[in-house]
Amino acid sequence: MLQSHLFIPTRKQPPADEPSKNGQLLAQAGYVDRLHAGAYSWLPLGLMVLNRVANVVREEHAAIGAQEVLLPALQVPGVWEETGRWESLGKEVMYQWKDQSGHPFGLATTHEEVMVDLVRRGVQSYRDLPQALYQIQWKFRNEARAKSGVIRGREFLMKDLYSFNVDANAHAAYYQTVQEAYKRIFLRFGLNALVTEASGGSFTKQHSHEFQVPSDAGEDRILTCAACGYAQNVELGESNQCPSCKAEAKIVKSIEVGNTFNFGNTYGDSMKLTAVDTQGKPQPLYVASYGIGISRLVGTLAEVFADEKGLVWPAAAAPFAAHVLILGSGTTGKANALELEKQSLARGHAVLVDDRDVSAGFKLKDADLLGMPWRIVCSDRHGEQVELTERRNGNTKIVPLAEALATMHQV
């Protein structure tokens, strides 16, 4: 992909009206553009990152037997009134209004009720179970604290999974299966997310589990224990002692990138979600929901990995495997750049080729700002070799083109 053909409106300085680090960097690098607090336009590079993150999530969900669906964002009271959440969420975070005919509508903040209604009309017996259905969809929250860039938005991309089972043990086992899948997802992006015990909030009276990434940019505070690995959100009670092993613990700021809620048979009871068991008797189903903020995860990667020069994307999220810079006007450097592009595509990876007629300093600065995992400089000065730099640590070496290809594609 030639950079001269892409819409990448980089800026010399971050926007003055953006308070968060991730929002500043993503806007300065031309990944997003803020329309207003909590709502962003995702530009070509930003959308590439969103899709890369979403596809990793899809791969790991396919591996645990989850099926992708897409539910309406536009909601009516109906099923929400069965649980009482049309009123409670409407008072807290749900955008609600009446249309020109006086009919009430809302924009979905979550989809438990709608998914439960779908399953109760499509499942009759234990033979139809278990089911695990998920979607990746834009959601909306009347957020009062939309000051954290794409980490806390009024409009955000979310993955929400819902599991259904008539057997309590199988239900508990799948809950653990999803948690293990979550760990793999975050590790693929280089994040060691801590499984953190937390309140169920407005979703359930049972404790939930959050996946928290320690960061000074975080709005949450969690208690972490180095001795046993236990973590707990301080909303459950502050202490300097680990509730699990009683060792000394510490409190750190963190960003919540995922959560899991075990509802048990709460929805089975409140929404009459049942299925006939092996004895022919109707039983309430066990339900759990599992969320990952896709756009929030993008913001988290920007916060955690960026340095003073700009963004630093892990390979799993980067829009391109490498940023190839053509420096000078000679023919050898340009030929090497185009050969790199050709051979990378043959290996299933796209690279961004900076072919613009601008200074070398401008290209190098932009490359640092955009944050691809590798930077490859092609110029006549290096002849048939290229300059290969790893963005995350700045390590640079002059290598043959074939070695550059092998190094950047070994990840």
C-alpha positions in Angstrom: 0.0 0.0 0.0 1.5 3.3 -1.0 1.2 6.0 1.6 0.5 8.7 -1.0 -2.8 6.9 -1.8 -4.0 6.7 1.8 -5.9 9.2 3.9 -3.6 9.6 6.9 -4.0 13.2 8.2 -1.1 13.3 10.7 -0.6 16.5 12.7 2.5 18.2 14.0 1.0 18.5 17.5 -1.8 16.6 19.3 -5.2 18.2 19.5 -5.4 20.7 22.4 -8.9 19.8 23.3 -8.2 16.1 23.8 -7.3 15.3 27.5 -6.3 11.7 27.2 -3.0 10.3 26.0 -4.6 7.7 23.7 -6.9 10.2 22.2 -4.1 12.6 21.5 -1.8 10.0 19.9 -4.5 8.4 17.8 -5.7 11.7 16.5 -2.2 13.1 15.9 -1.3 10.0 14.0 -4.4 10.2 11.9 -6.1 7.0 13.2 -9.2 8.7 14.6 -10.9 12.1 14.6 -13.0 13.3 17.5 -16.5 14.6 16.5 -17.3 15.3 20.2 -16.5 13.9 23.6 -17.0 10.1 23.5 -17.6 9.8 19.7 -14.8 9.3 17.1 -14.6 8.8 13.4 -12.3 5.9 12.7 -10.1 6.7 9.7 -8.4 4.1 7.4 -5.6 3.2 9.8 -7.8 3.2 12.9 -10.4 1.0 11.2 -7.6 -1.4 10.2 -6.5 -1.7 13.9 -10.2 -2.2 15.0 -10.6 -5.0 12.4 -7.3 -6.6 13.4 -8.3 -6.7 17.1 -11.8 -7.9 16.2 -10.4 -10.7 14.1 -8.2 -12.0 16.9 -11.3 -12.1 19.1 -13.2 -14.0 16.4 -10.4 -16.5 16.0 -10.3 -17.3 19.7 -14.1 -17.5 19.9 -14.3 -19.9 17.0 -11.8 -22.1 18.9 -14.3 -22.4 21.8 -17.3 -23.1 19.7 -19.0 -19.7 19.9 -21.1 -18.5 16.9 -21.3 -15.0 15.7 -24.6 -13.2 15.2 -25.7 -9.5 14.9 -28.5 -8.1 17.0 -30.4 -4.8 16.6 -28.9 -1.7 18.3 -32.3 0.0 18.2 -34.3 -1.3 21.1 -37.9 -1.1 22.4 -39.0 -1.6 26.0 -40.5 -5.1 25.6 -38.1 -7.7 27.0 -36.2 -5.0 29.0 -39.3 -4.5 31.2 -39.3 -8.1 32.2 -36.1 -7.5 34.1 -36.8 -3.9 35.2 -33.8 -2.6 33.3 -35.6 -0.4 30.9 -36.3 2.0 33.7 -33.0 1.5 35.7 -30.6 1.7 32.7 -32.7 4.6 31.3 -32.1 6.6 34.4 -28.3 5.7 34.4 -26.8 5.3 31.0 -29.2 4.2 28.3 -30.2 6.7 25.6 -34.0 6.7 25.4 -36.5 8.8 23.5 -39.9 8.7 21.8 -40.4 8.7 18.1 -42.8 11.1 16.2 -45.6 8.7 16.9 -44.9 8.6 20.6 -43.4 5.1 20.7 -40.5 4.6 23.1 -37.0 3.6 21.7 -33.5 3.2 23.1 -30.0 2.5 21.9 -28.6 -0.7 23.3 -25.9 -0.5 26.0 -25.9 -4.3 26.2 -27.9 -7.2 24.9 -28.7 -9.7 27.6 -32.4 -9.4 27.4 -32.6 -9.4 23.7 -30.3 -12.5 23.4 -32.3 -14.3 26.1 -35.5 -13.6 24.3 -34.0 -14.9 21.1 -32.8 -18.2 22.7 -36.0 -18.8 24.6 -37.9 -18.8 21.3 -35.3 -21.0 19.6 -34.5 -23.6 22.3 -36.9 -26.2 23.5 -34.9 -29.0 25.1 -31.5 -30.1 26.3 -30.8 -31.4 22.8 -30.6 -27.8 21.6 -28.0 -27.0 24.2 -25.4 -25.8 24.9 -25.4 -22.6 22.9 -22.8 -19.8 22.8 -23.6 -16.8 20.7 -21.7 -13.5 20.3 -21.6 -10.3 18.4 -19.3 -7.5 17.6 -21.3 -4.3 17.4 -21.4 -0.6 18.2 -23.1 0.2 21.5 -24.1 3.4 23.2 -23.9 4.8 26.7 -25.0 8.1 28.1 -21.5 8.4 29.6 -20.9 11.3 32.0 -17.1 10.8 32.1 -16.2 10.7 28.4 -12.7 12.1 29.0 -10.5 9.0 28.3 -10.3 9.0 24.5 -11.5 5.8 23.0 -11.2 4.0 26.3 -14.5 5.4 27.6 -16.8 6.4 24.8 -20.5 7.2 24.4 -20.3 5.1 21.2 -18.0 2.1 21.3 -17.3 -1.2 19.6 -18.0 -4.2 21.8 -17.8 -7.9 21.7 -20.5 -9.5 23.8 -20.8 -13.3 24.2 -23.7 -15.1 25.9 -23.7 -18.8 26.9 -26.7 -21.0 27.7 -26.8 -24.4 29.4 -29.3 -26.6 31.2 -26.5 -28.3 33.2 -24.9 -26.4 36.1 -21.5 -28.1 35.8 -21.3 -27.7 32.1 -22.2 -24.0 32.5 -19.5 -23.5 35.1 -17.0 -25.3 32.9 -17.7 -23.1 29.9 -17.4 -20.0 32.0 -13.8 -21.1 32.8 -13.2 -21.9 29.1 -14.1 -18.4 28.1 -11.8 -16.9 30.8 -8.9 -19.0 29.4 -9.8 -17.7 25.9 -9.7 -14.2 27.2 -6.2 -14.7 28.6 -5.0 -15.9 25.2 -6.6 -12.9 23.4 -4.9 -10.4 25.6 -1.6 -12.2 25.5 -1.7 -12.1 21.7 -1.5 -8.3 22.1 1.2 -8.5 24.7 -1.1 -7.6 27.6 -1.0 -9.5 30.9 -4.5 -8.8 31.9 -5.3 -9.7 35.6 -8.4 -11.7 36.3 -10.0 -9.5 38.9 -12.9 -10.2 41.2 -15.5 -7.4 41.1 -19.1 -6.5 41.7 -21.8 -7.6 39.4 -23.1 -4.0 39.3 -26.5 -3.6 37.7 -26.1 -6.9 35.9 -26.1 -9.4 38.8 -25.8 -9.7 42.5 -23.1 -12.3 42.1 -19.4 -11.3 41.9 -18.2 -10.8 38.3 -14.7 -11.0 36.9 -12.9 -8.2 35.2 -9.7 -8.4 33.1 -7.6 -5.5 34.2 -4.4 -4.1 32.7 -2.3 -2.1 35.2 -1.8 1.4 33.8 -1.6 4.9 35.3 -4.2 5.9 32.7 -6.8 3.6 34.3 -9.9 4.7 36.0 -10.2 1.6 38.1 -8.2 0.7 41.2 -7.4 -2.9 42.0 -5.8 -4.8 44.8 -3.1 -7.2 43.5 -1.2 -9.9 45.3 2.3 -10.9 44.0 2.3 -14.0 46.3 -0.7 -15.8 44.9 -1.8 -13.8 41.8 -5.2 -12.8 43.2 -6.7 -9.5 42.2 -9.8 -7.7 43.4 -11.5 -4.4 42.5 -11.3 -2.1 45.5 -15.0 -1.4 45.1 -15.4 -4.7 47.1 -13.5 -3.1 50.0 -10.0 -1.6 50.3 -7.3 -3.5 52.2 -3.5 -3.9 52.2 -3.9 -7.6 52.8 -4.7 -10.2 50.1 -8.2 -11.7 50.8 -7.1 -15.0 49.4 -3.7 -15.8 51.0 -3.4 -13.0 53.5 0.0 -11.8 52.1 0.7 -8.1 51.7 -0.9 -6.7 48.6 -0.8 -3.4 46.8 -3.3 -1.1 45.1 -2.7 0.0 41.5 -4.6 1.9 38.8 -5.8 -0.2 35.9 -7.9 -0.3 32.7 -10.7 -2.8 32.4 -10.4 -4.5 29.0 -12.9 -7.3 29.5 -15.4 -8.8 31.9 -17.4 -11.9 32.6 -20.7 -12.2 34.4 -22.1 -15.5 35.7 -25.8 -15.0 36.1 -26.6 -18.5 37.1 -30.4 -19.0 36.5 -31.4 -15.4 37.1 -32.6 -14.9 33.6 -34.1 -18.4 33.6 -36.3 -17.2 36.4 -37.0 -13.6 35.5 -37.6 -14.2 31.8 -38.9 -17.7 32.0 -36.0 -19.1 30.0 -36.4 -22.8 30.2 -35.7 -26.0 28.4 -36.8 -29.6 28.9 -34.2 -31.8 30.6 -33.4 -35.5 30.1 -36.3 -36.3 32.4 -38.8 -34.3 30.3 -39.1 -31.6 32.9 -38.7 -27.8 32.1 -35.7 -26.3 33.8 -34.4 -22.7 34.0 -31.3 -22.2 31.9 -28.0 -21.1 33.2 -26.7 -17.9 31.5 -23.5 -16.0 31.5 -22.3 -13.0 29.5 -18.8 -12.0 28.5 -17.6 -8.7 27.2 -14.5 -7.3 25.5 -14.3 -3.6 24.5 -12.8 -3.7 21.0 -12.4 0.1 20.7 -11.4 0.3 24.4 -8.7 -2.3 23.7 -7.3 -0.2 20.9 -7.1 2.7 23.3 -5.4 0.6 25.9 -2.7 -0.6 23.5 -2.1 3.1 22.7 -1.8 4.0 26.4 0.4 1.1 27.5 2.8 0.7 24.6 3.3 4.3 23.2 6.5 6.2 23.9 7.6 9.8 23.6 7.8 9.5 19.8 4.4 8.1 19.2 2.4 4.9 18.9 3.9 1.4 19.2 1.6 -1.3 17.9 2.0 -5.0 18.8 2.2 -7.1 15.6 -1.3 -8.6 16.3 -3.0 -5.2 16.1 -0.8 -3.2 13.7 -2.4 -2.0 10.5 0.7 -3.0 8.6 3.6 -5.4 9.3 6.1 -2.7 8.5 6.6 0.9 7.4 8.9 1.0 4.4 10.5 4.4 3.7 11.9 5.3 0.4 14.7 7.9 1.1 16.3 9.8 -1.8 15.4 9.9 -5.4 17.6 6.9 -6.6 16.2 3.9 -8.4 17.7 1.2 -6.2 15.9 2.3 -3.0 12.6 2.5 -4.7 13.1 -0.9 -6.4 13.9 -2.5 -3.0 10.8 -1.0 -1.4 8.5 -2.3 -4.1 10.1 -5.7 -3.9 9.6 -5.7 -0.1 5.9 -4.9 -0.7 5.5 -7.7 -3.3 7.2 -10.4 -1.2 5.4 -9.4 2.0 2.0 -9.6 0.3 3.0 -13.1 -1.0 3.5 -14.1 2.7 0.1 -12.7 3.6 1.3 -9.4 5.2 0.8 -5.9 3.9 3.4 -3.2 4.4 3.0 0.6 4.1 5.4 2.2 1.6 6.1 5.8 2.2 6.6 7.1 -1.4 5.7 10.7 -0.7 7.8 13.6 -2.0 8.8 14.9 1.4 12.0 15.2 3.4 13.7 12.2 5.0 13.2 13.8 8.5 9.5 14.2 7.9 9.2 10.5 6.9 11.2 9.2 9.8 9.1 11.3 12.3 5.9 10.1 10.8 7.0 6.5 11.0 7.7 6.8 14.7 4.3 8.5 15.2 2.4 5.8 13.2 4.0 3.0 15.2 4.3 0.0 12.9 6.2 -2.9 14.5 9.1 -2.5 12.0 10.6 0.3 10.0 12.6 -0.5 6.9 14.6 2.3 5.2 15.4 1.8 1.5 17.9 4.1 -0.2 20.6 4.0 -2.8 23.1 4.6 0.1 22.5 1.1 1.4 22.6 -0.5 -2.1 20.9 -3.9 -2.1 20.7 -3.8 1.7 18.1 -2.1 3.9 18.0 -0.5 7.3 15.8 -2.5 9.6 14.5 -1.0 12.9 12.3 -2.6 15.5 9.9 0.1 16.7 9.4 -1.0 20.3 13.1 -0.9 21.2 14.8 1.1 18.5 17.3 -1.7 17.6 18.7 -1.0 14.1 20.8 -3.1 11.7 21.7 -3.1 8.0 20.7 -6.4 6.5 20.0 -7.9 3.1 16.4 -7.6 1.9 15.8 -11.3 2.4 16.8 -11.1 6.0 14.6 -8.1 6.6 11.7 -10.1 5.3 12.5 -13.2 7.4 12.9 -11.1 10.6 9.7 -9.1 10.3 7.6 -12.1 9.4 8.8 -14.5 12.1 6.5 -13.0 14.7 
